[in-house]
Amino acid sequence: MRLIKYFVLAIIAIGLVAVALANRGTMTLRLLPDALADLAGINFELTLPIFIVILGTFLLGLFFGFIWEWLREHKHRATAKTEQRERERLEQEVRKVSPPVETGDDVLAILDGR
């Protein structure tokens, strides 16, 4: 299983290197279109290799996807935690209420959890 994991990681690494080598040209990213930048007086530009833009966009999408799923699943985690606390409270209550049975039968003691 470990060998398969390393094989898949090697294929991904080779793919990333191939994308990086094929997209070495530069790209200029601008915050605003030229007309709007002249009007606002803000002209922020960033020149990067294309492969960094591609990989950065991919990683940014993964990050936002993970955050979205974490927020979406919050209600399920909260419900599970509430149910776990309730179960533990009920188990403690059952232990307090039920008196210990001294029948001398080891099988019944195991089944009762005592």
N, C-alpha and C positions, 0 to 999 in steps of 0.2 A: 504494500500500500504506500509506503514511504517512497519507493522508487517511482510509482505513478505520479505522486505529488511533485517530485522533483522534475519529472519529465514534463508535466503540464506547466510548471513554473519556467522551465527552460524554453518551451515553445512561446510562452507569453513574452519572455525577455527578448527572444529573437525577433518576435513581431514588433515589439516596441523599438528595438534598434533599427529594424528595417524602416519603420515609419519615420524615425528621426533622421535617418540618412536620406530618405526620399524627399523630405520636406525641410531642407536646410535653408531655404530662402527666407528673407525677412518680410515681416508684415507690420504695418503701422496701425495701431489701434488708437482711435480718437474717441474722446468722451462725447463730443457733440459734432454735428455736421458743421462744415466750414462757415456757412452763412450765420448759423445760430451762435457759433463760437465767437465770430467777430462782433455780433450784436451784444452778447453777454460779456465779452472780454475774458472768457475762459477758453484756453486752447490747450488742453492737456492731451499729450500724445505719448505713446509708448511703442517703441519698435522692438519686436521680438522675433526670434525664429518661428516659423510656422508650426513646427512640431511641438514647441512649448505651448503655443496657443491651443493646439488640438488636445494635447495631454492635459493641460490645465483645465480646459473646458470639460473634459471627461471626468477628471477628479472633482471638479466643482459640482457637476451633476450627481456624482455618487454621494458626495457629502450632503447635498440638499435632499437627495432621496432617502438617505439614512435618517436625517433629522425628521423628514415628513413621516416616515414609518414609525419612528419612535413616538412622535406626537400622536399619531393615529392610534397606536396601540396602548396609549396611556390608560384609557378607560378599562381595557381588559386587565392590565396589570393592577389597577386600583381595585377592581372587583375581586381579583384573585387574592390580593392581600387582605381585603375585608373578610372574605370567606375563610381564609386561613386563621385570622384572629378569632373569628366566631367559632370555628371548629376547635381551636385550642381552648377557648373559654368553656365550651360545652364539655370537652374531655375533662377539664379540671372539675367542673361541676359534677360530672358523673362519678369521678373518683371520690369526691367529698360525700356524696349522697349514698353510694352503695357501700354497705358494710362489708368488711372482709369475711369471706366464707371459709370456715375452718372445717371442711368435710374430711380432710385427710386424703382426698383423692388427688393424686398428682396430675392426672389428665385434665380434670376440671380446673385446677389451679393454672395450668398452662393455657387453657382456652380462655379463661377469664383475664389473663395477663397479670396475674399476681404472683 
